[in-house]
Amino acid sequence: MGNSMQIIEINTEFIKIDQLIKYAGIVGNGSDVKFMILDGLIRVNGELCTQRNKKIRPGDRVEIEDYDTLEVKGIDQACSLKK
């Protein structure tokens, strides 16, 4: 992998960053995200992420160094993009 964009659709108000990165298939275990955060590998909307329980909402962009960029869309946003 590396520096590609994944669009992740969620049907809730938010998803925690560790759950998001696991859901995207970048790590196998949510606790692995803790080390990625400690190593300064994750940015949310351009800002360094320091919280493992950071809430990610539709419209947010999560950049993971040496991996992917995840763009989070809500179900309503994803449907309107297809029209």
Biotite code that builds the C-alpha atoms (Angstrom):
import biotite.structure as struc

atoms = struc.array([
    struc.Atom([0.000, 0.000, 0.000], chain_id="A", res_id=1, res_name="MET", atom_name="CA", element="C"),
    struc.Atom([0.999, 3.589, 0.071], chain_id="A", res_id=2, res_name="GLY", atom_name="CA", element="C"),
    struc.Atom([-0.439, 7.003, -0.493], chain_id="A", res_id=3, res_name="ASN", atom_name="CA", element="C"),
    struc.Atom([-3.722, 5.995, -2.073], chain_id="A", res_id=4, res_name="SER", atom_name="CA", element="C"),
    struc.Atom([-7.160, 7.301, -1.151], chain_id="A", res_id=5, res_name="MET", atom_name="CA", element="C"),
    struc.Atom([-9.811, 5.071, 0.377], chain_id="A", res_id=6, res_name="GLN", atom_name="CA", element="C"),
    struc.Atom([-13.344, 6.322, 0.856], chain_id="A", res_id=7, res_name="ILE", atom_name="CA", element="C"),
    struc.Atom([-14.887, 4.826, 3.971], chain_id="A", res_id=8, res_name="ILE", atom_name="CA", element="C"),
    struc.Atom([-18.651, 5.044, 4.388], chain_id="A", res_id=9, res_name="GLU", atom_name="CA", element="C"),
    struc.Atom([-20.113, 5.108, 7.881], chain_id="A", res_id=10, res_name="ILE", atom_name="CA", element="C"),
    struc.Atom([-23.766, 5.132, 8.909], chain_id="A", res_id=11, res_name="ASN", atom_name="CA", element="C"),
    struc.Atom([-23.221, 6.604, 12.366], chain_id="A", res_id=12, res_name="THR", atom_name="CA", element="C"),
    struc.Atom([-22.497, 10.126, 13.623], chain_id="A", res_id=13, res_name="GLU", atom_name="CA", element="C"),
    struc.Atom([-18.830, 9.223, 14.172], chain_id="A", res_id=14, res_name="PHE", atom_name="CA", element="C"),
    struc.Atom([-16.340, 6.371, 14.378], chain_id="A", res_id=15, res_name="ILE", atom_name="CA", element="C"),
    struc.Atom([-13.327, 6.263, 16.681], chain_id="A", res_id=16, res_name="LYS", atom_name="CA", element="C"),
    struc.Atom([-10.009, 6.453, 14.895], chain_id="A", res_id=17, res_name="ILE", atom_name="CA", element="C"),
    struc.Atom([-8.796, 3.044, 16.062], chain_id="A", res_id=18, res_name="ASP", atom_name="CA", element="C"),
    struc.Atom([-12.006, 1.421, 14.808], chain_id="A", res_id=19, res_name="GLN", atom_name="CA", element="C"),
    struc.Atom([-11.769, 3.280, 11.492], chain_id="A", res_id=20, res_name="LEU", atom_name="CA", element="C"),
    struc.Atom([-8.207, 2.176, 10.768], chain_id="A", res_id=21, res_name="ILE", atom_name="CA", element="C"),
    struc.Atom([-9.032, -1.422, 11.689], chain_id="A", res_id=22, res_name="LYS", atom_name="CA", element="C"),
    struc.Atom([-12.210, -1.299, 9.546], chain_id="A", res_id=23, res_name="TYR", atom_name="CA", element="C"),
    struc.Atom([-10.142, -0.018, 6.606], chain_id="A", res_id=24, res_name="ALA", atom_name="CA", element="C"),
    struc.Atom([-7.917, -3.105, 6.900], chain_id="A", res_id=25, res_name="GLY", atom_name="CA", element="C"),
    struc.Atom([-4.716, -1.194, 7.645], chain_id="A", res_id=26, res_name="ILE", atom_name="CA", element="C"),
    struc.Atom([-4.193, -2.951, 10.985], chain_id="A", res_id=27, res_name="VAL", atom_name="CA", element="C"),
    struc.Atom([-5.511, -6.252, 12.260], chain_id="A", res_id=28, res_name="GLY", atom_name="CA", element="C"),
    struc.Atom([-5.925, -5.059, 15.817], chain_id="A", res_id=29, res_name="ASN", atom_name="CA", element="C"),
    struc.Atom([-7.270, -1.726, 17.068], chain_id="A", res_id=30, res_name="GLY", atom_name="CA", element="C"),
    struc.Atom([-4.556, -1.582, 19.711], chain_id="A", res_id=31, res_name="SER", atom_name="CA", element="C"),
    struc.Atom([-1.941, -1.352, 16.922], chain_id="A", res_id=32, res_name="ASP", atom_name="CA", element="C"),
    struc.Atom([-3.273, 2.144, 16.240], chain_id="A", res_id=33, res_name="VAL", atom_name="CA", element="C"),
    struc.Atom([-2.002, 3.218, 19.676], chain_id="A", res_id=34, res_name="LYS", atom_name="CA", element="C"),
    struc.Atom([1.578, 2.701, 18.518], chain_id="A", res_id=35, res_name="PHE", atom_name="CA", element="C"),
    struc.Atom([0.945, 4.462, 15.216], chain_id="A", res_id=36, res_name="MET", atom_name="CA", element="C"),
    struc.Atom([-0.349, 7.469, 17.150], chain_id="A", res_id=37, res_name="ILE", atom_name="CA", element="C"),
    struc.Atom([2.603, 7.396, 19.566], chain_id="A", res_id=38, res_name="LEU", atom_name="CA", element="C"),
    struc.Atom([4.960, 7.289, 16.570], chain_id="A", res_id=39, res_name="ASP", atom_name="CA", element="C"),
    struc.Atom([3.256, 10.363, 15.054], chain_id="A", res_id=40, res_name="GLY", atom_name="CA", element="C"),
    struc.Atom([2.103, 8.543, 11.921], chain_id="A", res_id=41, res_name="LEU", atom_name="CA", element="C"),
    struc.Atom([-1.512, 9.727, 11.857], chain_id="A", res_id=42, res_name="ILE", atom_name="CA", element="C"),
    struc.Atom([-2.949, 13.118, 10.914], chain_id="A", res_id=43, res_name="ARG", atom_name="CA", element="C"),
    struc.Atom([-6.612, 14.107, 10.964], chain_id="A", res_id=44, res_name="VAL", atom_name="CA", element="C"),
    struc.Atom([-7.528, 16.964, 8.646], chain_id="A", res_id=45, res_name="ASN", atom_name="CA", element="C"),
    struc.Atom([-3.841, 17.876, 8.465], chain_id="A", res_id=46, res_name="GLY", atom_name="CA", element="C"),
    struc.Atom([-3.262, 17.957, 12.237], chain_id="A", res_id=47, res_name="GLU", atom_name="CA", element="C"),
    struc.Atom([-1.205, 15.407, 14.146], chain_id="A", res_id=48, res_name="LEU", atom_name="CA", element="C"),
    struc.Atom([-3.476, 12.995, 16.014], chain_id="A", res_id=49, res_name="CYS", atom_name="CA", element="C"),
    struc.Atom([-2.568, 12.345, 19.653], chain_id="A", res_id=50, res_name="THR", atom_name="CA", element="C"),
    struc.Atom([-5.804, 10.684, 20.829], chain_id="A", res_id=51, res_name="GLN", atom_name="CA", element="C"),
    struc.Atom([-6.565, 7.001, 20.340], chain_id="A", res_id=52, res_name="ARG", atom_name="CA", element="C"),
    struc.Atom([-10.263, 7.634, 20.966], chain_id="A", res_id=53, res_name="ASN", atom_name="CA", element="C"),
    struc.Atom([-10.468, 10.581, 18.541], chain_id="A", res_id=54, res_name="LYS", atom_name="CA", element="C"),
    struc.Atom([-13.922, 10.779, 16.983], chain_id="A", res_id=55, res_name="LYS", atom_name="CA", element="C"),
    struc.Atom([-13.853, 10.837, 13.194], chain_id="A", res_id=56, res_name="ILE", atom_name="CA", element="C"),
    struc.Atom([-16.926, 12.252, 11.491], chain_id="A", res_id=57, res_name="ARG", atom_name="CA", element="C"),
    struc.Atom([-18.139, 12.352, 7.894], chain_id="A", res_id=58, res_name="PRO", atom_name="CA", element="C"),
    struc.Atom([-16.039, 14.843, 5.958], chain_id="A", res_id=59, res_name="GLY", atom_name="CA", element="C"),
    struc.Atom([-12.870, 14.124, 7.944], chain_id="A", res_id=60, res_name="ASP", atom_name="CA", element="C"),
    struc.Atom([-9.686, 13.003, 6.227], chain_id="A", res_id=61, res_name="ARG", atom_name="CA", element="C"),
    struc.Atom([-7.246, 10.677, 8.016], chain_id="A", res_id=62, res_name="VAL", atom_name="CA", element="C"),
    struc.Atom([-3.715, 10.467, 6.624], chain_id="A", res_id=63, res_name="GLU", atom_name="CA", element="C"),
    struc.Atom([-1.546, 7.546, 7.679], chain_id="A", res_id=64, res_name="ILE", atom_name="CA", element="C"),
    struc.Atom([2.138, 7.942, 6.901], chain_id="A", res_id=65, res_name="GLU", atom_name="CA", element="C"),
    struc.Atom([3.427, 5.286, 4.465], chain_id="A", res_id=66, res_name="ASP", atom_name="CA", element="C"),
    struc.Atom([-0.106, 3.892, 4.092], chain_id="A", res_id=67, res_name="TYR", atom_name="CA", element="C"),
    struc.Atom([-3.365, 5.346, 2.854], chain_id="A", res_id=68, res_name="ASP", atom_name="CA", element="C"),
    struc.Atom([-5.463, 8.451, 3.211], chain_id="A", res_id=69, res_name="THR", atom_name="CA", element="C"),
    struc.Atom([-8.959, 7.665, 4.428], chain_id="A", res_id=70, res_name="LEU", atom_name="CA", element="C"),
    struc.Atom([-11.798, 9.999, 3.539], chain_id="A", res_id=71, res_name="GLU", atom_name="CA", element="C"),
    struc.Atom([-14.875, 9.409, 5.671], chain_id="A", res_id=72, res_name="VAL", atom_name="CA", element="C"),
    struc.Atom([-18.301, 9.831, 4.138], chain_id="A", res_id=73, res_name="LYS", atom_name="CA", element="C"),
    struc.Atom([-21.691, 9.432, 5.727], chain_id="A", res_id=74, res_name="GLY", atom_name="CA", element="C"),
    struc.Atom([-24.264, 7.268, 4.000], chain_id="A", res_id=75, res_name="ILE", atom_name="CA", element="C"),
    struc.Atom([-26.197, 10.411, 2.961], chain_id="A", res_id=76, res_name="ASP", atom_name="CA", element="C"),
    struc.Atom([-23.037, 11.927, 1.460], chain_id="A", res_id=77, res_name="GLN", atom_name="CA", element="C"),
    struc.Atom([-22.169, 8.737, -0.389], chain_id="A", res_id=78, res_name="ALA", atom_name="CA", element="C"),
    struc.Atom([-25.677, 8.499, -1.885], chain_id="A", res_id=79, res_name="CYS", atom_name="CA", element="C"),
    struc.Atom([-25.631, 12.119, -3.037], chain_id="A", res_id=80, res_name="SER", atom_name="CA", element="C"),
    struc.Atom([-22.269, 11.559, -4.756], chain_id="A", res_id=81, res_name="LEU", atom_name="CA", element="C"),
    struc.Atom([-23.784, 8.803, -6.899], chain_id="A", res_id=82, res_name="LYS", atom_name="CA", element="C"),
    struc.Atom([-26.630, 10.983, -8.229], chain_id="A", res_id=83, res_name="LYS", atom_name="CA", element="C"),
])
